[in-house]
Structure formats: C-alpha cells, structure tokens
C-alpha cells in the first residue's frame, strides 16, 4: 500500500480500482477528491491499472493500492504541519511506502514524523525539488534514510530542472511524463515529483516481490542495481544512478546486514507471483521507458560500502 500525501486523488477510471479511502488533513473527506491534478497524476504513475482492455494509463505497480491523503500541497510546495499530519496518518494506517512529491520546511513535527515512519519500517520516497524555485535538496528528501529522487530527461541525462546535491540517491524520468488527471483526463508534467512517484511504484513492486524485506534493504536493492551515470560512482546529479527495475527485481543483491536475523537475502529467481512480473512489464511499456526510476538509502549515504556490488555502467 502506497500513501500519497498530496492534493488528493480523483477516482480516475484508470485508477479507481486501486484507490482506497484515505483522509483530508486540511478539511473533511476521504482524500478521493482533487481539483488540482497533481496528486492524481502521482497516483497514476504509481498504480494506474488501465481500462482492462489494453487502453488507458498503467503505472509502475498496477496492482498496488493507493492511500490518498489530501492536504494543501500545491505544485510541489507543502505546509510542513499538514505534511507531518499526513505522514503520521499514513504510518498509523500501515502504509508500506510513502511517496512525497513535495518539499516543505523541516519543522520539528515533520522531522519527528519522518523519523517515526523510517523507524516503523516504511519506505519513504521524496523529491529533491525543482529549479529555479529550489536551490538545494529540500526536506524531507534531505533527511537521512529518505530516498531522495532527482530526475533525468528524455535522453537519460540529468534534467536541468532537477536540484543537485550530496543527498541525491537515485534518479528517474522527470521530463514530459504523462499520467492520469482529475475529471478523468490526462496530463503531461515535468519535474522531480513524477520521478518520485515512479520510484515509489518501484519500491511497491519490490515490497510485493519480497514481502519480508526490510525497508532499508528495499532501498539498498534499488541503489545496488542502479545504472551508473556521470562520473564513476555516486555523484551529486545522478546519485548512485538510474534504476534498472528489472535488475532490482531479479538480481542477487547481498544484504546490508542490518535486517532482522530471521530475514534472509532473497534468491534472484524468487517471485511473489507471475502477475507481479506481468504487471511490471506492462507498467514499463506504458511509460515508454526501459529503465524505470527508483531510489535508495545506504546507511552511509555518501559513500558505497566496500562489500556492495559495483555501480552498473551506463549503456
């Protein structure tokens, strides 16, 4: 289940079957309303299921459930206290992944909420921010443990709109991204918001395929299998690289070693179900990318552990 704290999520025909009742932290309602379109677009990138007849939008994880949380997050800018309330509600309602396509002030309450989510084994994904409005990686992306997502353009190169910095973990497509919108319409957007939603969908697929994998290991699996871009190793534009979703789902990735002793590293061929594989392929084809974008967290997020798999080389 992926929580989407945003402008709400309209029950678009391509998305409604995956849309759960949520909440509105700024008023009344269950989150299934959106007069802005931003939240509906993010939810579609994560879990749109199409119309069942080969038409419509498909997200990265077309069988994931979306938990909509409506607040005054307009065009990627959020109120810190409302975002904190959204995170708290998502954790209380047992979200597996929280997708934050916004930046906000690092208030004491918001920092506490984010850290509580991480402590509760929730994968938290957040956008680094967009230029020129943002100069530095915003919060909560700058919080250690949060997957900080930047963007690449249609050529797979650093998107000029994407903020750079030492906190960037990975990058995903962020330019001319089509998705669902309010009123049953579709929209095209550019920004790290969309890249973040794509990463959240990828994290949902990993959690579905490997249900016992801790949140840290989910993020580690994404970073360890990423395709390196820019200078060798981690850099401030691409982080650890662009996610290779197929590798993230199938590669034999050594664990960080910080998970519960009862949890073992997944075998490279272990699958949660054939339907997950089919949904993955359909989602990738719909987005028109061979590399779906994701992000990851390493305990030492500014350097790769000596025992980690080497970065994959750009191809």
TORKOL-4160 file (C-alpha; in steps of 0.2 Angstrom, whole numbers, padded with zeros to 4 digits, m for minus):
315
<pt num="1" X="0000" Y="0000" Z="0000"/>
<pt num="2" X="0007" Y="0017" Z="m0005"/>
<pt num="3" X="0002" Y="0033" Z="0004"/>
<pt num="4" X="0001" Y="0048" Z="m0007"/>
<pt num="5" X="0001" Y="0064" Z="0003"/>
<pt num="6" X="m0003" Y="0077" Z="m0010"/>
<pt num="7" X="m0018" Y="0087" Z="m0017"/>
<pt num="8" X="m0030" Y="0072" Z="m0016"/>
<pt num="9" X="m0033" Y="0058" Z="m0029"/>
<pt num="10" X="m0048" Y="0059" Z="m0041"/>
<pt num="11" X="m0055" Y="0042" Z="m0044"/>
<pt num="12" X="m0050" Y="0041" Z="m0062"/>
<pt num="13" X="m0057" Y="0027" Z="m0072"/>
<pt num="14" X="m0039" Y="0020" Z="m0075"/>
<pt num="15" X="m0035" Y="0021" Z="m0056"/>
<pt num="16" X="m0051" Y="0019" Z="m0046"/>
<pt num="17" X="m0050" Y="0001" Z="m0043"/>
<pt num="18" X="m0034" Y="0003" Z="m0034"/>
<pt num="19" X="m0039" Y="0019" Z="m0024"/>
<pt num="20" X="m0043" Y="0016" Z="m0006"/>
<pt num="21" X="m0052" Y="0028" Z="0006"/>
<pt num="22" X="m0040" Y="0040" Z="0014"/>
<pt num="23" X="m0041" Y="0056" Z="0023"/>
<pt num="24" X="m0041" Y="0075" Z="0021"/>
<pt num="25" X="m0029" Y="0083" Z="0034"/>
<pt num="26" X="m0034" Y="0101" Z="0029"/>
<pt num="27" X="m0053" Y="0098" Z="0030"/>
<pt num="28" X="m0066" Y="0084" Z="0028"/>
<pt num="29" X="m0067" Y="0070" Z="0016"/>
<pt num="30" X="m0058" Y="0054" Z="0012"/>
<pt num="31" X="m0044" Y="0060" Z="0001"/>
<pt num="32" X="m0053" Y="0054" Z="m0015"/>
<pt num="33" X="m0055" Y="0072" Z="m0022"/>
<pt num="34" X="m0043" Y="0083" Z="m0032"/>
<pt num="35" X="m0046" Y="0100" Z="m0040"/>
<pt num="36" X="m0028" Y="0102" Z="m0044"/>
<pt num="37" X="m0022" Y="0086" Z="m0053"/>
<pt num="38" X="m0005" Y="0084" Z="m0045"/>
<pt num="39" X="m0010" Y="0071" Z="m0033"/>
<pt num="40" X="m0020" Y="0061" Z="m0046"/>
<pt num="41" X="m0005" Y="0062" Z="m0058"/>
<pt num="42" X="0007" Y="0055" Z="m0045"/>
<pt num="43" X="m0005" Y="0041" Z="m0040"/>
<pt num="44" X="m0007" Y="0036" Z="m0058"/>
<pt num="45" X="0012" Y="0034" Z="m0061"/>
<pt num="46" X="0012" Y="0023" Z="m0046"/>
<pt num="47" X="m0003" Y="0012" Z="m0048"/>
<pt num="48" X="m0014" Y="0016" Z="m0063"/>
<pt num="49" X="m0022" Y="0000" Z="m0070"/>
<pt num="50" X="m0029" Y="0005" Z="m0087"/>
<pt num="51" X="m0046" Y="0000" Z="m0093"/>
<pt num="52" X="m0044" Y="m0018" Z="m0093"/>
<pt num="53" X="m0044" Y="m0019" Z="m0112"/>
<pt num="54" X="m0027" Y="m0013" Z="m0117"/>
<pt num="55" X="m0031" Y="0006" Z="m0116"/>
<pt num="56" X="m0028" Y="0019" Z="m0103"/>
<pt num="57" X="m0014" Y="0023" Z="m0092"/>
<pt num="58" X="m0003" Y="0010" Z="m0082"/>
<pt num="59" X="0008" Y="0014" Z="m0068"/>
<pt num="60" X="0024" Y="0005" Z="m0062"/>
<pt num="61" X="0014" Y="m0006" Z="m0050"/>
<pt num="62" X="m0003" Y="m0008" Z="m0057"/>
<pt num="63" X="m0009" Y="m0019" Z="m0043"/>
<pt num="64" X="m0003" Y="m0008" Z="m0029"/>
<pt num="65" X="m0016" Y="0000" Z="m0018"/>
<pt num="66" X="m0015" Y="0019" Z="m0016"/>
<pt num="67" X="m0020" Y="0028" Z="0001"/>
<pt num="68" X="m0024" Y="0046" Z="m0004"/>
<pt num="69" X="m0020" Y="0060" Z="0009"/>
<pt num="70" X="m0027" Y="0077" Z="0004"/>
<pt num="71" X="m0018" Y="0092" Z="0010"/>
<pt num="72" X="m0013" Y="0109" Z="0004"/>
<pt num="73" X="0001" Y="0103" Z="m0006"/>
<pt num="74" X="0000" Y="0113" Z="m0022"/>
<pt num="75" X="0013" Y="0111" Z="m0036"/>
<pt num="76" X="0026" Y="0103" Z="m0025"/>
<pt num="77" X="0025" Y="0115" Z="m0011"/>
<pt num="78" X="0019" Y="0109" Z="0006"/>
<pt num="79" X="0014" Y="0115" Z="0023"/>
<pt num="80" X="0025" Y="0107" Z="0035"/>
<pt num="81" X="0012" Y="0104" Z="0048"/>
<pt num="82" X="0000" Y="0097" Z="0036"/>
<pt num="83" X="0013" Y="0086" Z="0028"/>
<pt num="84" X="0018" Y="0080" Z="0046"/>
<pt num="85" X="0000" Y="0075" Z="0049"/>
<pt num="86" X="m0001" Y="0066" Z="0033"/>
<pt num="87" X="0015" Y="0056" Z="0037"/>
<pt num="88" X="0008" Y="0052" Z="0054"/>
<pt num="89" X="m0009" Y="0046" Z="0047"/>
<pt num="90" X="0000" Y="0035" Z="0034"/>
<pt num="91" X="0010" Y="0026" Z="0047"/>
<pt num="92" X="m0005" Y="0024" Z="0058"/>
<pt num="93" X="m0014" Y="0016" Z="0044"/>
<pt num="94" X="0000" Y="0004" Z="0040"/>
<pt num="95" X="0007" Y="0011" Z="0023"/>
<pt num="96" X="0021" Y="0001" Z="0016"/>
<pt num="97" X="0028" Y="0016" Z="0005"/>
<pt num="98" X="0025" Y="0034" Z="0007"/>
<pt num="99" X="0028" Y="0045" Z="m0009"/>
<pt num="100" X="0031" Y="0063" Z="m0005"/>
<pt num="101" X="0031" Y="0073" Z="m0021"/>
<pt num="102" X="0034" Y="0089" Z="m0012"/>
<pt num="103" X="0046" Y="0099" Z="m0002"/>
<pt num="104" X="0042" Y="0108" Z="0014"/>
<pt num="105" X="0050" Y="0117" Z="0029"/>
<pt num="106" X="0059" Y="0105" Z="0041"/>
<pt num="107" X="0048" Y="0108" Z="0056"/>
<pt num="108" X="0051" Y="0099" Z="0072"/>
<pt num="109" X="0035" Y="0090" Z="0070"/>
<pt num="110" X="0038" Y="0085" Z="0052"/>
<pt num="111" X="0056" Y="0079" Z="0056"/>
<pt num="112" X="0048" Y="0068" Z="0070"/>
<pt num="113" X="0035" Y="0061" Z="0058"/>
<pt num="114" X="0048" Y="0056" Z="0045"/>
<pt num="115" X="0059" Y="0048" Z="0058"/>
<pt num="116" X="0045" Y="0039" Z="0065"/>
<pt num="117" X="0040" Y="0032" Z="0048"/>
<pt num="118" X="0058" Y="0026" Z="0045"/>
<pt num="119" X="0058" Y="0018" Z="0062"/>
<pt num="120" X="0042" Y="0009" Z="0058"/>
<pt num="121" X="0049" Y="0000" Z="0043"/>
<pt num="122" X="0041" Y="0012" Z="0030"/>
<pt num="123" X="0050" Y="0016" Z="0013"/>
<pt num="124" X="0049" Y="0035" Z="0012"/>
<pt num="125" X="0052" Y="0042" Z="m0005"/>
<pt num="126" X="0054" Y="0061" Z="m0008"/>
<pt num="127" X="0058" Y="0073" Z="m0022"/>
<pt num="128" X="0074" Y="0083" Z="m0021"/>
<pt num="129" X="0065" Y="0099" Z="m0028"/>
<pt num="130" X="0064" Y="0108" Z="m0044"/>
<pt num="131" X="0075" Y="0123" Z="m0051"/>
<pt num="132" X="0074" Y="0138" Z="m0051"/>
<pt num="133" X="0062" Y="0138" Z="m0036"/>
<pt num="134" X="0073" Y="0127" Z="m0026"/>
<pt num="135" X="0092" Y="0129" Z="m0025"/>
<pt num="136" X="0096" Y="0115" Z="m0013"/>
<pt num="137" X="0089" Y="0097" Z="m0009"/>
<pt num="138" X="0073" Y="0100" Z="0000"/>
<pt num="139" X="0065" Y="0092" Z="0015"/>
<pt num="140" X="0061" Y="0078" Z="0018"/>
<pt num="141" X="0072" Y="0072" Z="0004"/>
<pt num="142" X="0087" Y="0079" Z="0014"/>
<pt num="143" X="0083" Y="0068" Z="0029"/>
<pt num="144" X="0095" Y="0053" Z="0030"/>
<pt num="145" X="0085" Y="0037" Z="0027"/>
<pt num="146" X="0073" Y="0045" Z="0015"/>
<pt num="147" X="0075" Y="0040" Z="m0003"/>
<pt num="148" X="0080" Y="0057" Z="m0012"/>
<pt num="149" X="0075" Y="0057" Z="m0030"/>
<pt num="150" X="0081" Y="0068" Z="m0044"/>
<pt num="151" X="0077" Y="0067" Z="m0062"/>
<pt num="152" X="0083" Y="0063" Z="m0080"/>
<pt num="153" X="0077" Y="0070" Z="m0096"/>
<pt num="154" X="0071" Y="0060" Z="m0112"/>
<pt num="155" X="0089" Y="0056" Z="m0117"/>
<pt num="156" X="0093" Y="0049" Z="m0100"/>
<pt num="157" X="0104" Y="0064" Z="m0095"/>
<pt num="158" X="0102" Y="0075" Z="m0080"/>
<pt num="159" X="0086" Y="0085" Z="m0081"/>
<pt num="160" X="0090" Y="0104" Z="m0079"/>
<pt num="161" X="0075" Y="0106" Z="m0068"/>
<pt num="162" X="0082" Y="0094" Z="m0055"/>
<pt num="163" X="0091" Y="0100" Z="m0040"/>
<pt num="164" X="0108" Y="0093" Z="m0036"/>
<pt num="165" X="0117" Y="0089" Z="m0020"/>
<pt num="166" X="0126" Y="0076" Z="m0009"/>
<pt num="167" X="0109" Y="0070" Z="m0003"/>
<pt num="168" X="0103" Y="0064" Z="m0020"/>
<pt num="169" X="0101" Y="0045" Z="m0020"/>
<pt num="170" X="0095" Y="0040" Z="m0037"/>
<pt num="171" X="0086" Y="0047" Z="m0052"/>
<pt num="172" X="0071" Y="0043" Z="m0063"/>
<pt num="173" X="0062" Y="0050" Z="m0078"/>
<pt num="174" X="0056" Y="0068" Z="m0075"/>
<pt num="175" X="0053" Y="0076" Z="m0092"/>
<pt num="176" X="0036" Y="0076" Z="m0102"/>
<pt num="177" X="0029" Y="0062" Z="m0091"/>
<pt num="178" X="0011" Y="0058" Z="m0095"/>
<pt num="179" X="m0001" Y="0052" Z="m0082"/>
<pt num="180" X="m0019" Y="0052" Z="m0075"/>
<pt num="181" X="m0028" Y="0069" Z="m0070"/>
<pt num="182" X="m0044" Y="0075" Z="m0062"/>
<pt num="183" X="m0060" Y="0073" Z="m0071"/>
<pt num="184" X="m0055" Y="0058" Z="m0080"/>
<pt num="185" X="m0042" Y="0067" Z="m0090"/>
<pt num="186" X="m0024" Y="0065" Z="m0093"/>
<pt num="187" X="m0009" Y="0077" Z="m0091"/>
<pt num="188" X="0009" Y="0079" Z="m0095"/>
<pt num="189" X="0021" Y="0086" Z="m0082"/>
<pt num="190" X="0040" Y="0089" Z="m0079"/>
<pt num="191" X="0048" Y="0089" Z="m0063"/>
<pt num="192" X="0055" Y="0078" Z="m0049"/>
<pt num="193" X="0038" Y="0075" Z="m0042"/>
<pt num="194" X="0034" Y="0062" Z="m0056"/>
<pt num="195" X="0051" Y="0054" Z="m0054"/>
<pt num="196" X="0047" Y="0052" Z="m0036"/>
<pt num="197" X="0031" Y="0043" Z="m0040"/>
<pt num="198" X="0039" Y="0032" Z="m0052"/>
<pt num="199" X="0052" Y="0027" Z="m0038"/>
<pt num="200" X="0038" Y="0024" Z="m0026"/>
<pt num="201" X="0030" Y="0012" Z="m0038"/>
<pt num="202" X="0046" Y="0003" Z="m0040"/>
<pt num="203" X="0048" Y="0002" Z="m0021"/>
<pt num="204" X="0030" Y="m0005" Z="m0020"/>
<pt num="205" X="0035" Y="m0019" Z="m0033"/>
<pt num="206" X="0050" Y="m0024" Z="m0023"/>
<pt num="207" X="0040" Y="m0025" Z="m0007"/>
<pt num="208" X="0027" Y="m0036" Z="m0016"/>
<pt num="209" X="0040" Y="m0047" Z="m0023"/>
<pt num="210" X="0050" Y="m0049" Z="m0007"/>
<pt num="211" X="0037" Y="m0046" Z="0007"/>
<pt num="212" X="0049" Y="m0050" Z="0021"/>
<pt num="213" X="0062" Y="m0037" Z="0015"/>
<pt num="214" X="0065" Y="m0023" Z="0027"/>
<pt num="215" X="0063" Y="m0005" Z="0021"/>
<pt num="216" X="0082" Y="m0002" Z="0021"/>
<pt num="217" X="0085" Y="m0017" Z="0011"/>
<pt num="218" X="0072" Y="m0012" Z="m0002"/>
<pt num="219" X="0081" Y="0004" Z="m0004"/>
<pt num="220" X="0098" Y="m0004" Z="m0005"/>
<pt num="221" X="0092" Y="m0016" Z="m0018"/>
<pt num="222" X="0087" Y="m0001" Z="m0029"/>
<pt num="223" X="0104" Y="0008" Z="m0027"/>
<pt num="224" X="0114" Y="m0008" Z="m0029"/>
<pt num="225" X="0107" Y="m0012" Z="m0045"/>
<pt num="226" X="0106" Y="0006" Z="m0052"/>
<pt num="227" X="0115" Y="0010" Z="m0069"/>
<pt num="228" X="0129" Y="0022" Z="m0065"/>
<pt num="229" X="0128" Y="0039" Z="m0074"/>
<pt num="230" X="0140" Y="0054" Z="m0074"/>
<pt num="231" X="0157" Y="0051" Z="m0065"/>
<pt num="232" X="0160" Y="0034" Z="m0059"/>
<pt num="233" X="0152" Y="0030" Z="m0043"/>
<pt num="234" X="0140" Y="0042" Z="m0034"/>
<pt num="235" X="0138" Y="0060" Z="m0039"/>
<pt num="236" X="0128" Y="0075" Z="m0035"/>
<pt num="237" X="0117" Y="0075" Z="m0051"/>
<pt num="238" X="0113" Y="0056" Z="m0053"/>
<pt num="239" X="0116" Y="0050" Z="m0035"/>
<pt num="240" X="0120" Y="0031" Z="m0037"/>
<pt num="241" X="0112" Y="0031" Z="m0055"/>
<pt num="242" X="0096" Y="0027" Z="m0064"/>
<pt num="243" X="0087" Y="0012" Z="m0058"/>
<pt num="244" X="0086" Y="m0003" Z="m0068"/>
<pt num="245" X="0070" Y="m0010" Z="m0062"/>
<pt num="246" X="0072" Y="m0027" Z="m0070"/>
<pt num="247" X="0088" Y="m0029" Z="m0061"/>
<pt num="248" X="0081" Y="m0023" Z="m0045"/>
<pt num="249" X="0068" Y="m0036" Z="m0045"/>
<pt num="250" X="0079" Y="m0051" Z="m0050"/>
<pt num="251" X="0097" Y="m0048" Z="m0046"/>
<pt num="252" X="0106" Y="m0057" Z="m0032"/>
<pt num="253" X="0110" Y="m0042" Z="m0021"/>
<pt num="254" X="0120" Y="m0045" Z="m0005"/>
<pt num="255" X="0111" Y="m0038" Z="0010"/>
<pt num="256" X="0117" Y="m0023" Z="0021"/>
<pt num="257" X="0116" Y="m0035" Z="0036"/>
<pt num="258" X="0106" Y="m0023" Z="0047"/>
<pt num="259" X="0089" Y="m0033" Z="0045"/>
<pt num="260" X="0081" Y="m0045" Z="0057"/>
<pt num="261" X="0091" Y="m0061" Z="0059"/>
<pt num="262" X="0076" Y="m0070" Z="0053"/>
<pt num="263" X="0076" Y="m0062" Z="0037"/>
<pt num="264" X="0087" Y="m0069" Z="0023"/>
<pt num="265" X="0093" Y="m0061" Z="0007"/>
<pt num="266" X="0080" Y="m0066" Z="m0007"/>
<pt num="267" X="0086" Y="m0078" Z="m0021"/>
<pt num="268" X="0087" Y="m0069" Z="m0038"/>
<pt num="269" X="0073" Y="m0080" Z="m0045"/>
<pt num="270" X="0061" Y="m0080" Z="m0031"/>
<pt num="271" X="0045" Y="m0072" Z="m0036"/>
<pt num="272" X="0029" Y="m0067" Z="m0026"/>
<pt num="273" X="0019" Y="m0071" Z="m0041"/>
<pt num="274" X="0018" Y="m0072" Z="m0060"/>
<pt num="275" X="0005" Y="m0057" Z="m0060"/>
<pt num="276" X="0018" Y="m0046" Z="m0052"/>
<pt num="277" X="0030" Y="m0049" Z="m0067"/>
<pt num="278" X="0017" Y="m0046" Z="m0080"/>
<pt num="279" X="0011" Y="m0030" Z="m0071"/>
<pt num="280" X="0029" Y="m0024" Z="m0071"/>
<pt num="281" X="0032" Y="m0027" Z="m0089"/>
<pt num="282" X="0015" Y="m0018" Z="m0093"/>
<pt num="283" X="0019" Y="m0004" Z="m0082"/>
<pt num="284" X="0036" Y="m0001" Z="m0090"/>
<pt num="285" X="0030" Y="m0002" Z="m0108"/>
<pt num="286" X="0016" Y="0010" Z="m0104"/>
<pt num="287" X="0028" Y="0023" Z="m0098"/>
<pt num="288" X="0039" Y="0020" Z="m0113"/>
<pt num="289" X="0055" Y="0018" Z="m0103"/>
<pt num="290" X="0066" Y="0003" Z="m0102"/>
<pt num="291" X="0073" Y="0009" Z="m0086"/>
<pt num="292" X="0061" Y="0014" Z="m0073"/>
<pt num="293" X="0067" Y="0026" Z="m0060"/>
<pt num="294" X="0070" Y="0022" Z="m0042"/>
<pt num="295" X="0080" Y="0027" Z="m0027"/>
<pt num="296" X="0089" Y="0020" Z="m0012"/>
<pt num="297" X="0096" Y="0023" Z="0005"/>
<pt num="298" X="0113" Y="0017" Z="0012"/>
<pt num="299" X="0117" Y="0018" Z="0030"/>
<pt num="300" X="0132" Y="0028" Z="0024"/>
<pt num="301" X="0123" Y="0038" Z="0011"/>
<pt num="302" X="0138" Y="0047" Z="0004"/>
<pt num="303" X="0149" Y="0033" Z="0001"/>
<pt num="304" X="0146" Y="0015" Z="m0005"/>
<pt num="305" X="0150" Y="0001" Z="0007"/>
<pt num="306" X="0166" Y="m0009" Z="0002"/>
<pt num="307" X="0156" Y="m0025" Z="0000"/>
<pt num="308" X="0142" Y="m0018" Z="m0010"/>
<pt num="309" X="0140" Y="m0023" Z="m0029"/>
<pt num="310" X="0149" Y="m0010" Z="m0040"/>
<pt num="311" X="0138" Y="0003" Z="m0049"/>
<pt num="312" X="0131" Y="m0003" Z="m0066"/>
<pt num="313" X="0139" Y="0006" Z="m0081"/>
<pt num="314" X="0128" Y="0017" Z="m0092"/>
<pt num="315" X="0123" Y="0008" Z="m0108"/>
